[in-house]
Amino acid sequence: MKALRTPSAVLFLGLFLWLGDADINGDKQALMDFISLLPHSRALNWNLDSAVCGNWTGVTCSRDKSQVIAVRLPGVGFQGPLPPNTLSRVSGLQTLSLRANGISGPFPSDFSNLRNLSFLYLQFNDFSGPLPSDFTVWRNLTIVNLSNNAFNGSIPKSISSLTQLTAVNFANNLLSGEIPDMNSLKLQQLDLSNNNLSGEVPNSLKRFPSSSFQGNHISFVNISTDVPATSSHSHTKLRRPLKLGETALMGIIVAGCVVGLLGLGSLLIICYLKRKGEDVYQVSGKLQKGDVSPDKGISGSRDANNRLVFFEGCTYAFDLEDLLRASAEVLGKGTFGMAYKAILEDATLVVVRRLKEVNVGKKDFEQQMELLGSIRHENVVALRAYYYSKDEKLMVYDHNGQGSVAGLLHDRRDEGRTPLDWDTRLRIAIGAARGIAHVHTQNSGKLVHGNIRTSNIFLNSNGYGCVSDVGLAAIMYPLGPPISRAAGYRAPEVSDTRKAQQPSDVYSFGVVLLELLTGKSPVHTTRGDELVHLVRWVHSVVREEWTAEVFDIELLRYPNIEEEMVEMLQVALACVVRAADQRPKMSDVAKMVESIRQIDTGNRPSSDTRSGASTPAPYLY
């Protein structure tokens, strides 16, 4: 009997395999039709001669490789409406991410064929027209982000029947009408802000904070204004004693700074009267690393009109005399001058940047310092104080004990150090991207960092990248022709570093991403002393084939990160395109980097989710 069943079993297995091949080949052709009909500015390695699974950029297959279950193509440069009858033929699709492109036209009606769709990310495009009227076709829909488009009309009531929803983001559209109930008990994140919605918030959604509905014409009665709500945790509003405590603390800080400044002014006047004939004095104390000749020490002019200027909110309790008497350790010579670690008598640690080649007068210098000193962001190293005289220009920053990313990435690679793992590199990229994006919003959106490189990126207390030396290029003499590592960071269009623009910052950040991915310096030499420019080298390898040769060998020990590295590589290549007007804005770059993987981003959500996750976090942005 067993012998009689064996041929049919073999036949059944063959039929099963044939059907699987038919499915994947159908998905392959559908994707090829999609990419050939939709204009895009970045090349993809898709072709009919290669296998889809494990090879095509942005495509993920099921475990048995029988069908495509995820397509992620953020920031590819798509333009125009989505071609019909293409993506809708990939019937097993669970995750679709086309965010941060230029896709226009209405929401595709044939997406109703994607019955398995669970995660949909179409934010930051140019979609218009109404939302789909029947959301019930996507019974498994878990996260939907359609924000930052031009969708109009009302939010369909059919969304109320979706019981698996954990996150909904329709912010920054043109939606109108009343907000329907969303009865999903799993709903944890909601953003309907900045639309034209009206009426009252349904009872089922009143657990969410008012920020979820701001920028509309709706009632905020009985809506929390303090703490974001989730479906699985209770919340307590902030109590008045805590607010009073914060006010008192701020008062103490401000009072301390005022007293310190008054004391500093008195001290400077006394010192000036006592030592009028002395013009310059040096840092005293022993340098802990490397000796510096006296002419390289930090000096300060004894002009009574010059003082160490602290910014609002500082808690440091020292003056110029204390700073110039402090023990100093040379940290390194940067693009714009020497950096020191100063150790004051009360054990306070600060970093002092001694600027050279300043090309502006006192008024312009002070204006730039006031602008830079007002920047407060967790991913930007805070400027705490500055000093200006004819002979010395000093800047005082918070000290970070972990060293620069350049040191962590490149120093002692052959001396048994612990290499930077992929999670750490992701956090560095996320934090630095956020910091630079925030810098670009300052001064009415005109501020340029001007000197982005891994030696100017540090790790904050949460392990995320934190940028320093912001905005100094604008007040310095222009740098000459780039040499050594500096050459690799500078955008092709930058000949005068004082006139760098925000797109050149994007280029420099793209080089930083390539540096994190490859472990190589922007300009390095081979064993044959051949000078290699990192951007050119990566382009040459990518032109040949998307290959693991690009990636740092130290990363190859970590499993299941190949797709994430390829996504990071896509972002980096978008940043380093030669034409400045074709580079994405830094705010969009930050979103793309955040979306590479959902990691703990310091309570700030990212834009995407990994396919196949059993309980994905409902991050929206």
Secondary structure, DSSP 8 states (H G I E B T S, - for coil): -HHHHHHHHHHHHHHHHHHHHHHHHHHHHHHHHHHHHS--SS-----TTS-STTTSTTEEE-TTSSSEEEEE-TTS--EEE--TTSGGG-TT--EEE--SSEEEES--GGGGG-TT--EEE--SSEEEEE--S-GGG-TT--EEE--SSEEEE---GGGGG-SS--EEE--SSEEEEE------TT--EEE--SSEEEEE--GGGTTS-GGGTTTSEEE-TT--SSS---SS-------HHHHHHHHHHHHHHHHHHHHHHHHHHHHHHHHHHHTTT--EE---S--SSS---GGGS--EE--TT--EEE-TT------HHHHHHSEEEEEEEETTEEEEEEE-TT--EEEEEEE-SB-S-HHHHHHHHHHHHT--BTTB--EEEEEE-SS-EEEEEE--TT-BHHHHHHTTTTTT-----HHHHHHHHHHHHHHHHHHTTHHHHT-------GGGEEE-TTS-EEE-STT-GGGB----S--TTHHHHS-TT-SSGGG--HHHHHHHHHHHHHHHHH---SEEE-TT--EEEHHHHHHHHHHH---GGGS-GGGTTSTT-HHHHHHHHHHHHHHT-SSGGGS--HHHHHHHHHTT-----TT---S---TT-SS------
